[in-house]
Amino acid sequence: MKILLTSTSFQDTPGYHHELLEKQGFDVDRLRGPVTEEVLLPIIGNYDAVICGDDEYTEQVLTRGKEGRLRYISKYGVGLDRIDLKAAQKLGLPVKNCPGVNQSSVSEHVLALLFTFEKNIHTQYQTVQQGSWKRVTGNELAGHTLGIVGLGAIGKELAKKALALGLNVIAFDIFKNEDFLSQYSDVVFTDDINNIYTQADYISLHLPHTPQSEKMINRDVIFEKIKKQPVLVNTSRGMLIDTDAVIEGLKEGKLRGYLADVLAVEPVEKGEKLLGIDNVIITPHVGSRTYQSVVRQGTMAVENLIEMINEESDKNSTAI
């Protein structure tokens, strides 16, 4: 079988996932993603399967693949918003992702961003390197209120860590997980997101990118609903925010900071509006890129591919 591997985290990080992939005897080609539709269209039909990152698997790409050899799509990571799932289903292309493997890493990254910002680590590091000993007073996280938007695997893990650090936690989700909330009764659950906007000192986004969530943090939210000049943290998808509104909110003092591990367009391009803006920290989508998390995700991605192949083989055997 001929496989296309495009996840850079998978490729760049040593570990068991490489060994497992090599054991399968696949013919593996590697590209460094995220790969655009333009690049995928002429080549996708040459592959039986892909292990992909955040590549552009549009309906046109999937159709072209199906017309060729493509039979399986294994997504390294959790987010499926870059794959046209309706088109995949229509074409009979199975898609599997890797849920429940990166919550520890990403939740730690949220806290790392907050500690960095509140303790001025990013700026104080630079001033000391320049020979300065001018000290800036920071803030403690303890005692502040963290609003978590999306209480999935990452949101739950962040809530647990935040409580241990002495933060007050309020969480919003469209689904109320009674088991989790009974176990962590100090988490205040709300089914009205406006309670997050009015009460939180820090707001952390943990939602997939969908038509409903696109630009959910917009000018109306920032200038009309948010009340406490919070720090906004986004480790989910860059498309969840209206960039212009966030920049305006920072300049007008409606937001105290914007800390992000994601951009609407990745990798970062020349002219990215968020670059050079005061009180903005951006990391290059590395929230889940720890050795431990990459091995877990990479292994699951390969195992998912093997499972899809075996499932089809079993169906064919049953049909015979």
Steps between C-alpha positions, in 0.01 A plus 500: 500500500614851420459750786532878512621635837476877547488561877819689590458417871496130411804536274711724724459312828675167560312219669310175475256638239777488239584142589135398478459663159815337365384155616199515268711483185326801340663704226499840674545839335544805720400863451515778755152625575269670521462412130273715286227386264713617208784266596275204586285497187759366252643236738226375732376231262839328522451399864296227668495690830614816672616580850431871495522808715305817426508457122227622265288192437227678309225325306702547182811340655302208641320445170830498312642256753203268472531502121851370557620266776397684818308284748588612855560827684672490839512839669795562730346709777145581601371781278307393189397843375743489206343180365167520318334223701174515304689448175704218655183325613337546161805353330528211745838609634542408868659766723642441848661751736679483836276627780599488864878502458616863520300651787788496746740670261259768377365583845857543622565731206205720596644540848850555362369788290318650797801470732725647233268797450420570865860459619633702200740217423506569126593868541726463806702230326569741214594794724747290703659375177557866413675560834211664681387423855182708486233297677131498413233403752287206391180332612408174670252266335359375831177663604405606148213353301569284196216463250525186289299502178457135402519234769632215288811295575735801499255726682454241775874452543554876512226533762667240722840667474356847554318395817825352635669836440236688698303647213123527502359315198182567307432284195261517208396219269188401310520159671504469877722213612344411833763237587790744464320781678405277793862393533630859473225688679705821525458549123207736449313387189291737289291445191510874425830610348430858602580400858855428380520839332385688810684308774833373364843658544637245253301347213636182339346370177466124446257457212531358149475735204151476354272749321341565840828567683674702227585848632307432819730749670393804301455871549160463667639252753811706574338843523152415630511171695847468653523690829829434683775577244595132484798326346376290207675166433449309175662160450219365279468666160590847376164533325319518835589868530445813293861615481418865435259507795757343733766752397255786551400355835863488611566857392183627668566312824205262468740206498815491714675243283464246221700178532478262206647176373306525175440739212229518236769433238792273588795509478523868586510724192664834439250766588329300777305768685564363848878531470650795685185571700551578869386235749483225236693174532488252211657155494519292177225242566712296740247451781485126439858464380661328795688173461240320705201641313653454154577134567144444625344677202737351244447149632122544497510639146686190377277267700192673357630442148567132574150469647338651190695265273403198711135606511484515122681167472247341738210639296646364179555159664141493624369595156691213342 
